[in-house]
């Protein structure tokens, strides 16, 4: 009976060991490659679950994390097409899209594949930026800056190089840090300052020209209005003269009345303000204050 229990335990352990050696698990975050005598299968196992295999060394399994990874590039100087240096660092989002192809190229580990990806990124980064102008990275005019377009161009170039050959998919790329070398920062900013000052001077000149045009147009309008007013005033004065001439014709019929009214007007002008006068009432026009002076307005009787 004792031997039966021992035998049963031995069989159980053998079954467990056999299952351990002949099965493997693929998690939902993983992809696996089954290798037979060291040769990887053409198709990877992408669905999670429990799978069977022959025990090692007949078959072995290599698993890769299929989640997206992020790789940051080192900060370094890169020259633009117009000969200016930029200091920048980038980041790349990538994942293993073809585990079989990736394992064939990098059987010693993911770190080797990432190193190859980093080299490819650096090569394409220098190539793309070397075809771009400095103002596409740094400019006061938003229309000239094309960072998004440059990032897309680098990502496309890198993805093309690594997808078919290494089984790597580049799902994102961006410039993490962008700066200028200390040796060229001052000269570039001075150049930008001079450019903006020239633009400011141009705008001021255009403003002065516009102001001069506005003043000239206002002066011309003023002259037209004044000319029309002078013409109207001359017309009114002519009409008034005609009316006055008619009055004078009436006064010519009564000269004494005209003389009397002229005296009154002269006195009224002289006494507009509070004034103390000592006058000779025998002299015109002040003789209107005397009976004799007032009598001069009466016409003499006809013989």
Backbone as JSON, one array per atom type, in Angstrom:
{
  "sequence": "XXXXXXXXXXXXXXXXXXXXXXXXXXXXXXXXXXXXXXXXXXXXXXXXXXXXXXXXXXXXXXXXXXXXXXXXXXXXXXXXXXXXXXXXXXXXXXXXXXXXXXXXXXXXXXXXXXXXXXXXXXXXXXXXXXXXXXXXXXXXXXXXXXXXXXXXXXXXXXXXXXXXXXXXXXXXXXXXXXXXXXXXXXXXXXXXXXXXXXXXXXXXXXXXXXXXXXXXXXXXXXXXXXXXXXXXXXXXXXXXXXXXXXXXXXXXXXXXXXXXXXXXXXXXXXXXXXXXXXXXXXXXXXXXXXXXXXXXXXXXXXX",
  "N": [[0.84, -1.21, 0.0], [1.95, 1.11, 0.78], [3.88, 1.36, -1.2], [2.25, 1.75, -3.39], [1.2, 4.36, -2.96], [3.5, 5.84, -3.15], [4.18, 5.37, -5.78], [2.01, 6.51, -7.05], [2.35, 9.22, -6.38], [4.75, 9.69, -7.68], [4.01, 9.33, -10.34], [2.22, 11.43, -10.61], [3.88, 13.67, -10.21], [5.51, 13.34, -12.44], [3.69, 13.74, -14.49], [2.98, 16.43, -14.02], [5.47, 17.64, -14.43], [5.88, 16.96, -17.06], [3.76, 18.38, -18.27], [4.58, 20.96, -17.64], [6.92, 21.12, -19.11], [5.95, 20.79, -21.65], [4.06, 22.71, -22.23], [3.16, 26.17, -22.63], [2.48, 29.57, -21.76], [0.81, 32.35, -23.19], [0.55, 35.68, -22.63], [-1.9, 38.4, -22.65], [-0.61, 40.68, -23.29], [1.5, 39.94, -24.8], [3.44, 38.48, -27.52], [4.41, 35.47, -29.07], [7.03, 33.26, -30.19], [7.5, 30.12, -31.54], [10.18, 27.97, -31.52], [11.79, 25.49, -33.36], [14.2, 23.15, -32.95], [15.91, 25.36, -32.8], [15.18, 26.95, -34.95], [13.14, 29.6, -35.83], [9.56, 29.8, -36.01], [7.54, 30.72, -38.87], [5.21, 32.11, -38.44], [3.94, 34.06, -35.82], [2.64, 33.61, -32.5], [-0.11, 35.27, -31.53], [-2.41, 35.45, -30.05], [-3.71, 35.41, -26.73], [-3.31, 32.7, -24.32], [-3.11, 29.15, -23.45], [-0.64, 27.03, -24.68], [0.74, 24.19, -26.46], [3.88, 22.46, -26.73], [6.83, 20.81, -27.9], [9.1, 19.34, -25.62], [12.07, 21.08, -24.47], [15.3, 20.22, -25.75], [13.95, 20.28, -28.14], [11.81, 22.0, -28.92], [11.58, 25.46, -28.27], [10.5, 28.55, -26.71], [10.13, 32.0, -27.45], [9.27, 35.04, -26.09], [7.74, 38.26, -26.7], [7.07, 41.53, -25.67], [4.21, 43.14, -26.75], [3.33, 45.69, -26.46], [3.4, 49.3, -26.88], [6.5, 50.92, -27.05], [8.74, 53.44, -25.79], [11.38, 55.36, -27.05], [14.02, 57.46, -26.34], [16.06, 59.85, -27.9], [19.5, 60.91, -27.83], [20.63, 64.21, -26.93], [21.86, 66.35, -29.39], [23.83, 68.24, -31.79], [22.6, 69.47, -34.89], [22.84, 70.28, -38.31], [21.31, 72.73, -40.39], [20.01, 73.3, -43.77], [20.83, 75.85, -44.53], [23.16, 76.23, -43.16], [23.1, 76.63, -40.37], [23.27, 75.72, -36.92], [21.41, 73.47, -34.88], [20.27, 72.46, -31.67], [18.94, 69.54, -30.59], [16.7, 67.03, -29.3], [15.01, 63.88, -29.65], [12.03, 61.8, -29.57], [10.82, 58.47, -29.95], [8.1, 56.41, -30.65], [7.45, 53.05, -30.63], [6.88, 49.62, -31.67], [7.03, 46.01, -31.68], [6.17, 44.62, -34.59], [6.36, 42.38, -36.19], [7.2, 39.6, -34.86], [8.68, 37.29, -35.67], [10.38, 38.15, -37.76], [11.73, 40.16, -36.37], [13.04, 38.65, -34.4], [14.69, 37.1, -35.99], [16.5, 38.98, -36.94], [17.48, 40.12, -34.6], [18.4, 38.16, -32.52], [19.54, 38.08, -30.0], [18.31, 39.79, -28.22], [15.95, 42.41, -27.2], [17.18, 44.85, -26.73], [19.24, 45.09, -28.57], [17.85, 45.38, -30.96], [16.58, 47.82, -30.42], [18.8, 49.49, -30.29], [19.59, 49.44, -32.97], [17.37, 50.67, -34.1], [17.64, 53.23, -32.96], [19.99, 54.11, -34.2], [19.08, 54.25, -36.84], [17.14, 56.25, -36.6], [18.75, 58.48, -35.94], [20.28, 58.74, -38.27], [18.33, 59.29, -40.29], [17.21, 61.56, -39.17], [19.28, 63.52, -39.31], [19.46, 63.59, -42.08], [16.94, 64.54, -42.99], [16.65, 67.03, -41.6], [18.85, 68.31, -42.61], [17.96, 69.12, -45.07], [16.28, 71.18, -44.64], [15.36, 74.59, -43.89], [16.57, 77.06, -41.51], [14.6, 78.82, -40.54], [12.34, 77.27, -40.63], [12.3, 75.97, -38.29], [12.79, 77.86, -36.24], [11.24, 80.86, -35.99], [9.69, 84.08, -36.16], [7.44, 84.26, -37.6], [4.55, 82.49, -37.76], [3.66, 81.11, -40.01], [5.9, 80.22, -41.32], [7.1, 78.33, -39.73], [7.54, 74.84, -39.51], [7.43, 72.52, -37.9], [5.77, 70.3, -37.35], [5.46, 69.16, -39.89], [8.12, 68.45, -40.43], [8.65, 66.58, -38.39], [6.85, 64.59, -39.19], [7.99, 63.85, -41.64], [10.46, 62.76, -40.86], [9.57, 60.59, -39.29], [8.24, 59.06, -41.26], [10.39, 58.37, -42.93], [12.02, 56.84, -41.17], [10.25, 54.77, -40.42], [9.88, 53.48, -42.86], [12.39, 52.35, -43.28], [12.71, 50.46, -41.22], [10.48, 48.84, -40.98], [9.87, 46.76, -42.97], [12.29, 45.39, -43.01], [13.17, 44.85, -40.39], [10.95, 44.25, -38.87], [9.77, 46.14, -37.22], [7.48, 48.53, -36.06], [6.92, 51.94, -36.36], [5.12, 54.05, -34.51], [4.89, 56.62, -33.69], [6.49, 59.85, -33.58], [8.53, 62.54, -32.46], [9.83, 65.86, -31.76], [11.5, 66.44, -28.89], [13.05, 68.32, -27.52], [14.26, 71.51, -28.4], [16.76, 73.7, -29.29], [19.35, 76.26, -29.38], [22.84, 76.4, -30.16], [25.19, 77.85, -27.87], [27.15, 79.36, -29.05], [26.08, 80.46, -31.36], [23.73, 81.64, -30.72], [23.52, 84.41, -29.97], [24.23, 85.82, -32.33], [22.25, 84.96, -34.09], [19.9, 85.86, -32.85], [20.41, 88.6, -32.97], [20.34, 88.98, -35.7], [17.67, 88.31, -36.2], [16.5, 90.36, -34.73], [17.35, 92.64, -36.16], [16.03, 92.14, -38.53], [13.34, 92.33, -37.7], [13.32, 94.98, -36.87], [13.72, 96.27, -39.31], [11.34, 95.59, -40.56], [9.6, 96.96, -38.85], [10.4, 99.61, -39.35], [9.62, 99.78, -42.0], [6.83, 99.53, -41.73], [6.34, 101.86, -40.27], [7.1, 103.81, -42.13], [5.2, 103.33, -44.1], [2.97, 103.98, -42.59], [3.44, 106.74, -42.12], [3.29, 107.66, -44.76], [0.63, 107.06, -45.33], [-0.59, 108.73, -43.43], [0.21, 111.21, -44.42], [-1.17, 111.22, -46.84], [-3.79, 111.21, -45.85], [-3.85, 113.68, -44.51], [-3.41, 115.39, -46.71], [-5.67, 114.83, -48.26], [-7.62, 115.73, -46.45], [-6.93, 118.44, -46.3], [-7.41, 119.2, -48.93], [-10.15, 118.74, -49.05], [-10.94, 120.59, -47.13], [-10.2, 122.98, -48.44], [-11.93, 122.89, -50.62], [-14.39, 123.08, -49.32], [-14.12, 125.6, -48.09], [-13.83, 127.18, -50.37], [-16.34, 126.83, -51.54], [-17.84, 127.97, -49.48], [-16.86, 130.61, -49.52], [-17.69, 131.36, -52.05], [-20.45, 131.2, -51.7], [-20.75, 133.14, -49.69], [-19.89, 135.4, -51.09], [-21.91, 135.52, -52.97], [-24.12, 135.98, -51.28], [-23.32, 138.43, -50.24], [-23.33, 139.97, -52.55], [-26.03, 139.91, -53.13], [-26.92, 141.22, -50.83], [-25.76, 143.73, -51.19], [-27.18, 144.54, -53.36], [-29.68, 144.79, -52.2], [-29.11, 146.78, -50.3], [-28.41, 148.83, -52.01], [-30.88, 149.37, -53.04], [-32.06, 150.42, -50.73], [-30.51, 152.68, -50.41], [-31.25, 154.14, -52.61], [-33.79, 154.82, -51.84], [-33.14, 156.38, -49.63], [-31.93, 158.48, -50.93], [-34.02, 159.96, -51.74], [-34.83, 161.15, -49.41], [-32.71, 162.83, -47.94], [-32.19, 164.06, -45.46], [-33.21, 162.26, -43.57], [-31.53, 160.06, -43.95], [-29.13, 161.16, -43.09], [-29.73, 161.6, -40.41], [-30.16, 158.96, -39.47], [-27.62, 157.91, -39.86], [-26.21, 159.37, -37.97], [-27.4, 158.36, -35.61], [-26.57, 155.69, -35.72], [-23.81, 155.98, -35.51], [-23.61, 157.09, -32.92], [-24.67, 154.97, -31.43], [-22.73, 153.0, -31.88], [-20.56, 154.18, -30.61], [-21.37, 154.2, -27.96], [-21.56, 151.58, -27.04], [-20.4, 150.27, -24.87], [-20.13, 150.82, -21.29], [-19.66, 154.16, -20.84], [-18.19, 157.34, -20.23], [-18.65, 160.47, -21.59], [-17.57, 163.64, -22.74], [-18.98, 165.96, -24.66], [-19.38, 168.04, -27.52], [-22.27, 169.38, -28.22], [-22.89, 170.86, -30.36], [-21.71, 169.89, -32.52], [-21.9, 167.51, -35.16], [-22.03, 163.9, -34.75], [-23.36, 164.47, -32.47], [-25.13, 166.5, -32.07], [-27.67, 165.63, -32.24], [-28.84, 165.44, -29.84], [-29.87, 167.8, -29.26], [-32.53, 170.19, -29.74], [-32.28, 171.61, -32.02], [-30.54, 170.1, -33.5], [-32.04, 167.77, -33.85], [-34.03, 168.81, -35.34], [-33.05, 168.96, -37.86], [-33.73, 166.8, -39.28], [-36.14, 167.2, -40.36], [-37.75, 167.76, -43.33], [-37.42, 170.58, -45.43], [-39.93, 173.01, -46.17], [-41.63, 173.1, -49.22], [-41.4, 175.73, -51.56]],
  "CA": [[0.0, 0.0, 0.0], [2.9, 2.23, 0.83], [4.51, 1.46, -2.52], [1.23, 2.29, -4.3], [1.17, 5.82, -2.76], [4.73, 6.43, -3.69], [4.08, 5.29, -7.24], [1.02, 7.51, -7.48], [2.98, 10.54, -6.27], [5.76, 9.8, -8.73], [3.31, 9.53, -11.62], [1.65, 12.79, -10.6], [4.98, 14.61, -10.45], [5.95, 13.19, -13.83], [2.69, 14.4, -15.34], [3.14, 17.88, -13.84], [6.72, 18.04, -15.08], [5.67, 16.86, -18.51], [2.93, 19.51, -18.66], [5.41, 22.17, -17.54], [7.89, 21.12, -20.2], [5.27, 20.71, -22.94], [3.09, 23.79, -22.39], [3.6, 27.54, -22.35], [1.37, 30.53, -21.71], [0.98, 33.64, -23.87], [-0.3, 36.7, -21.99], [-2.57, 39.26, -23.61], [0.32, 41.75, -23.67], [2.67, 39.32, -25.41], [3.45, 37.67, -28.72], [5.41, 34.42, -28.86], [7.54, 32.52, -31.35], [7.9, 28.76, -31.22], [11.39, 27.61, -32.26], [12.03, 24.04, -33.46], [15.65, 22.97, -33.13], [16.54, 26.66, -32.94], [14.67, 27.69, -36.1], [11.85, 30.21, -35.46], [8.41, 29.61, -36.9], [7.25, 31.89, -39.71], [4.06, 32.81, -37.88], [3.99, 34.25, -34.37], [1.4, 33.38, -31.74], [-0.51, 36.6, -31.09], [-3.59, 35.37, -29.19], [-3.37, 34.89, -25.39], [-3.84, 31.37, -24.0], [-2.18, 28.08, -23.11], [-0.26, 26.31, -25.89], [1.59, 23.02, -26.28], [5.11, 22.4, -27.5], [7.71, 19.7, -27.54], [10.05, 19.8, -24.58], [13.41, 21.5, -24.91], [15.69, 21.26, -26.72], [13.28, 20.13, -29.44], [11.15, 23.27, -29.16], [11.67, 26.51, -27.24], [9.58, 29.67, -26.96], [10.62, 33.35, -27.18], [8.13, 35.97, -25.97], [8.01, 39.68, -26.82], [5.99, 42.44, -25.24], [3.68, 43.79, -27.95], [2.9, 47.05, -26.16], [4.2, 50.36, -27.48], [7.66, 51.33, -26.27], [9.24, 54.78, -26.11], [12.84, 55.47, -27.07], [14.47, 58.85, -26.42], [17.35, 60.04, -28.54], [20.38, 61.81, -27.09], [20.67, 65.59, -27.41], [23.03, 66.59, -30.21], [23.72, 69.32, -32.75], [22.27, 69.11, -36.26], [22.99, 71.45, -39.18], [20.26, 72.94, -41.39], [20.51, 73.47, -45.13], [21.45, 77.16, -44.64], [24.4, 76.27, -42.41], [22.92, 76.97, -38.95], [23.2, 74.54, -36.05], [20.31, 73.33, -33.92], [20.46, 71.45, -30.64], [17.62, 68.94, -30.38], [16.55, 65.62, -28.95], [13.74, 63.37, -30.17], [11.51, 60.57, -28.98], [10.2, 57.58, -30.93], [7.17, 55.41, -30.14], [7.57, 51.9, -31.53], [6.52, 48.31, -31.15], [7.42, 44.89, -32.54], [5.0, 44.25, -35.4], [6.58, 41.05, -36.74], [8.16, 38.97, -33.95], [9.58, 36.36, -36.36], [11.4, 38.93, -38.46], [12.53, 40.84, -35.36], [13.92, 37.66, -33.76], [15.69, 36.69, -36.96], [17.51, 40.03, -37.02], [18.04, 40.44, -33.29], [18.11, 36.99, -31.66], [20.13, 38.2, -28.66], [17.49, 40.57, -27.3], [15.27, 43.63, -27.67], [18.09, 45.99, -26.64], [19.98, 45.19, -29.84], [16.93, 45.97, -31.94], [16.38, 49.24, -30.09], [20.01, 50.2, -30.7], [19.52, 49.6, -34.42], [16.34, 51.69, -34.36], [18.2, 54.53, -32.61], [20.92, 54.48, -35.28], [18.27, 54.61, -38.01], [16.52, 57.54, -36.3], [19.77, 59.53, -36.03], [20.64, 58.91, -39.69], [17.24, 59.97, -41.01], [17.03, 62.89, -38.59], [20.26, 64.41, -39.94], [19.17, 63.71, -43.51], [15.76, 65.4, -43.2], [16.92, 68.38, -41.13], [19.83, 68.89, -43.52], [17.27, 69.64, -46.24], [15.34, 72.19, -44.17], [15.93, 75.87, -43.5], [16.54, 77.38, -40.08], [13.34, 79.47, -40.18], [11.28, 76.27, -40.49], [12.33, 75.56, -36.89], [12.74, 79.05, -35.37], [10.82, 82.03, -36.76], [8.61, 84.87, -35.56], [6.27, 84.11, -38.47], [4.03, 81.13, -37.59], [3.47, 80.44, -41.3], [7.18, 79.66, -41.77], [7.48, 77.2, -38.88], [6.99, 73.59, -40.04], [7.9, 71.43, -37.05], [4.92, 69.12, -37.54], [5.79, 68.57, -41.18], [9.45, 67.85, -40.31], [8.5, 65.37, -37.58], [6.19, 63.58, -40.01], [8.93, 63.39, -42.65], [11.43, 61.87, -40.2], [8.87, 59.36, -38.93], [8.01, 58.28, -42.48], [11.66, 57.8, -43.39], [12.45, 55.8, -40.24], [9.31, 53.65, -40.52], [10.13, 52.77, -44.11], [13.64, 51.6, -43.17], [12.71, 49.4, -40.2], [9.26, 48.01, -40.98], [9.98, 45.55, -43.78], [13.54, 44.69, -42.78], [13.39, 44.44, -39.0], [9.7, 43.91, -38.19], [9.5, 47.19, -36.22], [6.51, 49.55, -36.48], [7.07, 53.24, -35.7], [3.76, 54.58, -34.38], [4.92, 58.05, -33.36], [7.81, 60.48, -33.52], [8.42, 63.97, -32.15], [10.99, 66.59, -31.25], [11.28, 66.67, -27.47], [13.74, 69.53, -27.09], [14.84, 72.26, -29.51], [17.49, 74.88, -28.81], [20.43, 76.78, -30.21], [24.15, 76.41, -29.51], [25.54, 79.13, -27.25], [28.04, 80.12, -29.93], [25.36, 81.13, -32.45], [22.47, 82.22, -30.24], [23.56, 85.87, -30.01], [24.23, 86.31, -33.71], [20.95, 84.68, -34.69], [18.93, 86.79, -32.29], [20.68, 89.93, -33.51], [19.83, 88.98, -37.07], [16.21, 88.37, -36.12], [16.16, 91.7, -34.25], [17.52, 93.57, -37.28], [14.95, 91.89, -39.48], [12.11, 92.89, -37.16], [13.45, 96.44, -36.89], [13.49, 96.68, -40.69], [9.9, 95.49, -40.78], [8.97, 98.05, -38.11], [10.67, 100.85, -40.09], [8.76, 99.75, -43.2], [5.46, 99.83, -41.32], [6.28, 103.28, -39.9], [7.12, 104.6, -43.37], [3.88, 103.2, -44.71], [2.05, 104.77, -41.78], [3.67, 108.16, -42.42], [2.75, 107.94, -46.09], [-0.84, 107.06, -45.22], [-0.96, 109.94, -42.7], [0.37, 112.34, -45.34], [-2.31, 111.17, -47.77], [-5.0, 111.61, -45.13], [-3.77, 115.13, -44.3], [-3.58, 116.05, -48.0], [-7.08, 114.74, -48.63], [-8.38, 116.61, -45.56], [-6.66, 119.82, -46.71], [-8.13, 119.44, -50.19], [-11.57, 118.85, -48.7], [-11.1, 121.88, -46.46], [-10.15, 124.05, -49.45], [-13.17, 122.85, -51.41], [-15.49, 123.61, -48.48], [-13.92, 127.06, -47.95], [-14.12, 127.83, -51.66], [-17.8, 126.87, -51.68], [-18.36, 128.95, -48.52], [-16.54, 131.96, -50.03], [-18.57, 131.62, -53.17], [-21.78, 131.47, -51.17], [-20.7, 134.43, -49.0], [-19.85, 136.45, -52.11], [-23.26, 135.59, -53.54], [-24.98, 136.66, -50.3], [-22.9, 139.84, -50.17], [-23.84, 140.64, -53.76], [-27.46, 140.12, -52.95], [-27.1, 142.26, -49.81], [-25.43, 145.02, -51.8], [-28.31, 144.93, -54.2], [-30.74, 145.27, -51.29], [-28.66, 148.06, -49.74], [-28.52, 149.85, -53.07], [-32.29, 149.78, -53.1], [-32.32, 151.3, -49.6], [-29.87, 153.98, -50.66], [-32.07, 154.88, -53.57], [-34.88, 155.41, -51.08], [-32.56, 157.45, -48.81], [-31.64, 159.66, -51.78], [-35.24, 160.79, -51.81], [-34.93, 161.82, -48.12], [-31.33, 162.92, -47.46], [-32.13, 164.42, -44.05], [-33.44, 161.03, -42.81], [-30.32, 159.26, -44.01], [-28.12, 161.79, -42.22], [-30.14, 161.36, -39.04], [-29.9, 157.54, -39.16], [-26.17, 157.73, -39.77], [-25.81, 159.9, -36.67], [-27.82, 157.4, -34.59], [-25.71, 154.5, -35.78], [-22.5, 156.36, -34.99], [-23.74, 157.22, -31.47], [-24.85, 153.62, -30.89], [-21.43, 152.32, -31.9], [-19.68, 154.8, -29.62], [-21.88, 153.97, -26.61], [-21.82, 150.16, -26.81], [-19.98, 149.94, -23.52], [-20.37, 151.89, -20.3], [-18.66, 155.19, -21.18], [-18.48, 158.74, -19.88], [-18.14, 161.33, -22.67], [-17.83, 165.09, -22.72], [-19.13, 166.21, -26.09], [-19.89, 169.33, -28.01], [-23.54, 169.05, -28.86], [-23.07, 171.65, -31.57], [-21.07, 169.16, -33.62], [-22.5, 166.23, -35.56], [-23.45, 163.54, -34.73], [-23.89, 164.63, -31.11], [-26.16, 167.54, -32.04], [-29.03, 165.05, -32.26], [-29.38, 165.57, -28.51], [-30.47, 169.15, -29.15], [-33.72, 170.38, -30.58], [-31.84, 172.1, -33.32], [-30.0, 168.97, -34.25], [-33.12, 166.87, -34.25], [-34.86, 169.47, -36.34], [-32.45, 168.85, -39.19], [-34.26, 165.64, -40.0], [-37.41, 167.57, -41.0], [-37.53, 168.35, -44.66], [-37.91, 171.97, -45.59], [-41.2, 173.12, -46.93], [-41.46, 173.53, -50.61], [-41.9, 177.08, -51.76]],
  "C": [[0.87, 1.24, 0.0], [3.56, 2.44, -0.52], [3.54, 2.04, -3.54], [1.15, 3.82, -4.18], [2.38, 6.49, -3.34], [4.68, 6.44, -5.21], [3.12, 6.35, -7.77], [1.61, 8.92, -7.45], [4.01, 10.75, -7.37], [5.12, 10.06, -10.08], [2.75, 10.95, -11.71], [2.73, 13.84, -10.88], [5.49, 14.54, -11.88], [5.0, 13.88, -14.79], [2.82, 15.92, -15.25], [4.39, 18.37, -14.54], [6.58, 18.0, -16.6], [4.82, 18.03, -19.02], [3.74, 20.81, -18.64], [6.37, 22.27, -18.72], [7.21, 21.17, -21.57], [4.21, 21.78, -23.15], [3.76, 25.14, -22.11], [2.4, 28.47, -22.45], [1.76, 31.82, -22.43], [0.01, 34.63, -23.23], [-0.89, 37.63, -23.05], [-1.68, 40.44, -24.04], [1.53, 41.23, -24.45], [2.37, 38.71, -26.77], [4.59, 36.67, -28.56], [5.79, 33.76, -30.17], [7.99, 31.13, -30.87], [9.08, 28.39, -32.13], [11.59, 26.09, -32.21], [13.47, 23.81, -33.86], [16.35, 24.29, -33.45], [16.05, 27.5, -34.1], [13.29, 28.27, -35.77], [10.77, 29.92, -36.49], [8.14, 30.89, -37.69], [6.11, 32.72, -39.15], [4.18, 32.87, -36.36], [2.63, 33.94, -33.75], [1.01, 34.71, -31.09], [-1.7, 36.58, -30.13], [-3.2, 34.81, -27.83], [-3.99, 33.51, -25.15], [-2.72, 30.4, -23.64], [-1.92, 27.25, -24.36], [0.68, 25.16, -25.55], [2.81, 23.1, -27.18], [5.86, 21.13, -27.09], [8.71, 20.21, -26.51], [11.39, 20.19, -25.18], [14.35, 20.31, -24.86], [15.0, 21.15, -28.06], [12.61, 21.45, -29.82], [11.33, 24.2, -27.96], [10.77, 27.67, -27.65], [10.26, 30.98, -26.58], [9.42, 34.29, -27.17], [8.6, 37.41, -26.08], [6.79, 40.47, -26.34], [5.51, 43.21, -26.47], [3.18, 45.21, -27.69], [3.86, 48.08, -26.76], [5.31, 50.76, -26.51], [8.05, 52.75, -26.68], [10.76, 54.79, -26.01], [13.2, 56.94, -27.22], [15.87, 58.9, -27.01], [18.2, 60.99, -27.7], [20.34, 63.2, -27.73], [21.97, 65.82, -28.18], [22.76, 67.72, -31.2], [23.45, 68.76, -34.15], [22.29, 70.37, -37.11], [21.87, 71.5, -40.21], [20.88, 73.2, -42.76], [21.19, 74.83, -45.33], [22.64, 77.33, -43.68], [24.29, 76.66, -40.95], [22.73, 75.7, -38.13], [22.02, 74.62, -35.1], [20.7, 72.25, -32.91], [19.09, 70.85, -30.34], [17.75, 67.48, -29.94], [15.16, 65.18, -29.36], [13.28, 62.16, -29.35], [10.8, 59.78, -30.08], [9.32, 56.57, -30.21], [7.15, 54.25, -31.12], [7.11, 50.62, -30.85], [6.97, 47.25, -32.15], [6.18, 44.43, -33.3], [5.13, 42.85, -35.99], [7.63, 40.35, -35.88], [9.14, 38.03, -34.65], [10.72, 37.1, -37.04], [12.31, 39.64, -37.47], [13.51, 39.86, -34.71], [15.02, 37.19, -34.71], [16.83, 37.7, -37.03], [18.21, 40.27, -35.69], [17.77, 39.29, -32.31], [18.63, 37.13, -30.24], [19.32, 39.08, -27.72], [16.92, 41.85, -27.91], [16.22, 44.82, -27.68], [18.88, 46.19, -27.92], [19.11, 45.81, -30.93], [16.68, 47.44, -31.68], [17.59, 50.06, -30.47], [20.02, 50.43, -32.21], [18.5, 50.66, -34.8], [16.89, 53.08, -34.06], [19.18, 55.01, -33.69], [20.16, 54.93, -36.51], [17.62, 55.98, -37.81], [17.54, 58.66, -36.47], [20.13, 59.81, -37.48], [19.58, 59.69, -40.44], [16.99, 61.37, -40.46], [18.0, 63.89, -39.23], [19.94, 64.63, -41.42], [18.01, 64.67, -43.77], [16.05, 66.82, -42.79], [17.93, 69.07, -42.03], [19.23, 69.44, -44.8], [16.3, 70.77, -45.9], [16.07, 73.46, -43.76], [15.75, 76.15, -42.02], [15.19, 77.97, -39.68], [12.16, 78.5, -40.15], [11.23, 75.7, -39.07], [12.11, 76.74, -35.95], [12.4, 80.25, -36.24], [9.72, 82.76, -36.0], [7.34, 84.79, -36.38], [5.74, 82.69, -38.34], [3.89, 80.38, -38.92], [4.75, 79.76, -41.79], [7.59, 78.44, -40.95], [6.77, 75.93, -39.34], [7.47, 72.39, -39.22], [7.08, 70.15, -37.25], [5.24, 68.4, -38.84], [7.15, 67.86, -41.13], [9.38, 66.56, -39.5], [7.86, 64.24, -38.39], [7.14, 63.0, -41.06], [9.96, 62.43, -42.05], [10.78, 60.54, -39.84], [8.65, 58.47, -40.15], [9.28, 57.61, -42.96], [12.13, 56.66, -42.5], [11.57, 54.56, -40.37], [9.56, 52.82, -41.77], [11.37, 51.89, -44.01], [13.54, 50.39, -42.26], [11.51, 48.46, -40.28], [9.49, 46.69, -41.72], [11.22, 44.74, -43.44], [13.67, 44.11, -41.38], [12.12, 44.06, -38.25], [9.35, 44.89, -37.08], [8.51, 48.19, -36.81], [6.71, 50.82, -35.66], [5.69, 53.9, -35.69], [3.73, 56.06, -34.02], [6.34, 58.56, -33.3], [7.62, 61.96, -33.23], [9.74, 64.54, -31.68], [10.7, 66.96, -29.81], [11.87, 67.98, -27.01], [14.39, 70.18, -28.3], [15.5, 73.51, -28.95], [18.57, 75.28, -29.79], [21.75, 76.68, -29.46], [24.49, 77.79, -28.97], [26.36, 80.0, -28.19], [27.3, 80.9, -31.01], [24.09, 81.81, -31.99], [22.45, 83.73, -30.39], [23.45, 86.39, -31.42], [22.88, 86.09, -34.38], [19.88, 85.63, -34.17], [19.15, 88.21, -32.78], [20.17, 90.04, -34.94], [18.31, 89.07, -37.09], [15.75, 89.76, -35.67], [16.27, 92.72, -35.37], [16.4, 93.4, -38.29], [13.64, 92.49, -39.0], [12.14, 94.41, -37.13], [13.22, 96.97, -38.3], [12.01, 96.63, -41.03], [9.17, 96.64, -40.08], [9.16, 99.38, -38.83], [9.8, 100.93, -41.34], [7.32, 100.11, -42.84], [5.31, 101.3, -40.93], [6.27, 104.16, -41.13], [5.77, 104.53, -44.08], [2.84, 103.99, -43.93], [2.19, 106.27, -42.03], [3.1, 108.53, -43.78], [1.22, 107.99, -46.06], [-1.32, 108.32, -44.49], [-0.86, 111.16, -43.6], [-0.78, 112.38, -46.34], [-3.59, 111.63, -47.1], [-5.02, 113.12, -44.91], [-4.01, 115.88, -45.61], [-5.04, 116.0, -48.43], [-7.94, 115.65, -47.76], [-8.18, 118.07, -45.94], [-7.41, 120.16, -47.99], [-9.62, 119.6, -49.93], [-11.87, 120.19, -48.02], [-11.13, 123.02, -47.47], [-11.41, 124.07, -50.29], [-14.33, 123.45, -50.62], [-15.37, 125.12, -48.35], [-14.23, 127.78, -49.25], [-15.62, 127.93, -51.88], [-18.41, 127.9, -50.74], [-18.09, 130.38, -49.0], [-17.45, 132.33, -51.2], [-19.97, 131.97, -52.7], [-21.83, 132.83, -50.46], [-20.68, 135.59, -50.0], [-21.23, 136.63, -52.75], [-24.2, 136.34, -52.59], [-24.63, 138.14, -50.22], [-23.39, 140.63, -51.37], [-25.32, 140.93, -53.64], [-27.73, 141.21, -51.92], [-26.8, 143.64, -50.37], [-26.56, 145.52, -52.68], [-29.45, 145.48, -53.34], [-30.38, 146.63, -50.72], [-28.76, 149.17, -50.77], [-29.95, 150.33, -53.22], [-32.64, 150.71, -51.95], [-31.72, 152.68, -49.84], [-30.65, 154.81, -51.67], [-33.24, 155.56, -52.85], [-34.36, 156.57, -50.22], [-32.26, 158.71, -49.64], [-32.86, 160.56, -51.91], [-35.42, 161.6, -50.53], [-33.55, 161.95, -47.51], [-31.26, 163.26, -45.98], [-32.33, 163.17, -43.16], [-32.18, 160.16, -42.8], [-29.25, 159.81, -43.09], [-28.45, 161.52, -40.77], [-29.85, 159.91, -38.62], [-28.42, 157.26, -39.05], [-25.65, 158.24, -38.44], [-26.17, 158.92, -35.55], [-26.91, 156.17, -34.57], [-24.34, 154.8, -35.21], [-22.53, 156.47, -33.48], [-23.87, 155.82, -30.83], [-23.53, 152.86, -30.85], [-20.52, 152.86, -30.82], [-20.09, 154.47, -28.2], [-22.24, 152.51, -26.35], [-21.48, 149.73, -25.4], [-20.25, 151.14, -22.6], [-19.25, 152.92, -20.43], [-19.15, 156.56, -20.7], [-17.83, 159.64, -20.91], [-18.49, 162.8, -22.39], [-17.81, 165.55, -24.16], [-19.64, 167.63, -26.34], [-21.16, 169.03, -28.79], [-23.83, 169.93, -30.07], [-22.52, 170.95, -32.79], [-21.82, 167.85, -33.86], [-21.55, 165.09, -35.14], [-24.11, 163.81, -33.4], [-24.96, 165.72, -31.02], [-27.57, 166.98, -32.12], [-29.65, 165.13, -30.88], [-30.01, 166.96, -28.27], [-31.66, 169.25, -30.07], [-33.32, 170.81, -31.97], [-31.3, 170.95, -34.17], [-31.08, 168.01, -34.7], [-33.99, 167.5, -35.3], [-34.32, 169.33, -37.73], [-33.03, 167.69, -39.97], [-35.55, 166.0, -40.71], [-37.12, 168.21, -42.32], [-38.12, 169.76, -44.7], [-39.13, 171.98, -46.45], [-40.91, 173.61, -48.33], [-42.04, 174.91, -50.76], [-43.23, 177.02, -52.47]]
}
